[in-house]
Amino acid sequence: MKRPRFSKNLIVRILNEAGGEHKVAKICREYGISQDIYRHWKSKYDDMEISGHSQT
């Protein structure tokens, strides 16, 4: 099995960086991921917190 390229903490950090639709596209380009992957991560990890940090 292939090792994940992104840790869960990094995925949550990427999700927190993205805001509006244009910003999502920019973030995806910066990290080399597709917007489909971003949406998959959002549905899977959106309720998670970065360890040690709480979302308010």
C-alpha positions as CSV (number, residue, x, y, z in Angstrom):
1,M,0.0,0.0,0.0
2,K,1.2,3.5,-0.9
3,R,2.2,5.8,1.9
4,P,0.0,9.0,2.1
5,R,1.7,12.1,0.7
6,F,-0.1,14.4,3.1
7,S,-0.5,13.9,6.9
8,K,-3.9,14.5,8.4
9,N,-2.6,17.6,10.2
10,L,-1.4,19.0,6.8
11,I,-4.7,18.2,5.2
12,V,-6.6,20.1,7.9
13,R,-4.2,23.0,7.6
14,I,-4.7,23.1,3.8
15,L,-8.5,23.1,4.3
16,N,-8.3,25.9,6.8
17,E,-6.2,28.0,4.4
18,A,-8.8,27.9,1.6
19,G,-11.7,30.3,1.7
20,G,-13.5,31.4,-1.4
21,E,-13.6,29.5,-4.7
22,H,-10.7,31.4,-6.3
23,K,-8.6,30.8,-3.2
24,V,-9.4,27.1,-3.3
25,A,-8.0,26.9,-6.9
26,K,-4.9,28.8,-5.8
27,I,-4.3,26.5,-2.8
28,C,-4.8,23.4,-4.9
29,R,-2.2,24.6,-7.4
30,E,0.3,25.4,-4.6
31,Y,0.0,22.0,-3.1
32,G,-0.3,20.1,-6.4
33,I,-3.7,18.6,-5.7
34,S,-6.9,18.6,-7.8
35,Q,-10.0,20.4,-6.6
36,D,-11.7,16.9,-6.5
37,I,-9.2,15.8,-4.0
38,Y,-9.8,19.0,-2.0
39,R,-13.5,18.4,-2.0
40,H,-12.9,14.8,-0.9
41,W,-10.7,15.9,2.0
42,K,-13.2,18.6,2.9
43,S,-16.0,16.1,3.3
44,K,-13.8,13.7,5.2
45,Y,-11.7,16.0,7.4
46,D,-13.7,19.2,7.7
47,D,-14.8,18.5,11.3
48,M,-11.3,17.7,12.5
49,E,-9.0,20.1,14.3
50,I,-5.3,20.6,14.0
51,S,-3.8,18.9,17.1
52,G,-3.3,21.5,19.8
53,H,-5.6,24.1,18.2
54,S,-9.3,24.5,18.4
55,Q,-11.6,26.0,15.8
56,T,-13.8,28.8,17.0
